[in-house]
Amino acid sequence: MPKVRLFSTPICPYCMTLKRFLTEKGIEFEAIDVTQDIKAQDEMIEKTKQSTVPVLDIGGEFIVGFDRELIIKKLNIKD
């Protein structure tokens, strides 16, 4: 399984939903609060050209937003 990182903020409802989804599916991930980690925020913006969250990094491939179908496909999990 590739390394999974979730760039988020504490007040983002989509981020909370994505965290819950990943947890329910048993996916281990590193949660990164971009309001506290400016270096990670800069990386997220550089890689995606976006400043919105959530952003999911699956083995170096970035997905902006909670695109459930794409995430299921990339992580090869059952819905």
N, C-alpha and C positions, 0 to 999 in steps of 0.2 A: 504494500500500500504506500503510495507516495506521501510525503510530508504535507500536512494540511495546516494552513495558517488562516485565521479569520481576522481581518482588519475591521474594527468596529468602534462605536462610541457607546457610552453607558445609557444614553437616552434614545437610541435608535430602535424603534419597534421592530423593524425588519431584521436588525442584527440579533435581537432577542429571539425572534422566531427562527432564524437560521441556526443559532446556538442550540436551541431546543431540538430542532430537526436533526442536527448532527449527533447530538447526545442520544436521542431516541434510536438512531440508526447504529449506535455503537462506534462512531467515527471519532478517533482521537484527533484533537486539533489544538493548536496554540492560539489562544485568544489574545489579540493585540489591541489595546485601547489607544487609538491614534490621537486622542486628546492629551495623553500623557507621554507618548513616545513619538517625538517629532521626527526622529530618524526614520522610524517605520512609516510615518505619515508621508514623508518625502519619497520613500521608496514606492509606496502605493501610488502616489500621484505620478511619479516618473514612469512606472510600469504600465499604468492604465490611462494616463492623461485625464483622470477623473479625480475629484475630491469628495465624491459621495461614498457612503458606506451602506451596506456591507460590501466588502471585497473579499473574495475567497481565493487563496493561492493554493492550488493543488499541484504540487511538484513543479512549481515554476510557471504554471499556466494560471492566469488571473481571470476570474469571473466577477464582473461587477453586478451587484444586486443579487437577490435571491431567485435565481433561475433554477427552480426545482428540477426540471427535466434534464437540463445540462449537467447539474451537479450529480444527479443520480447516474447519468451516463458516464461522466468522468471518474466517479468513484466506484463504478460498477457495483451498485447496490440495488436491492429490491425496494420497490415503493409499496 
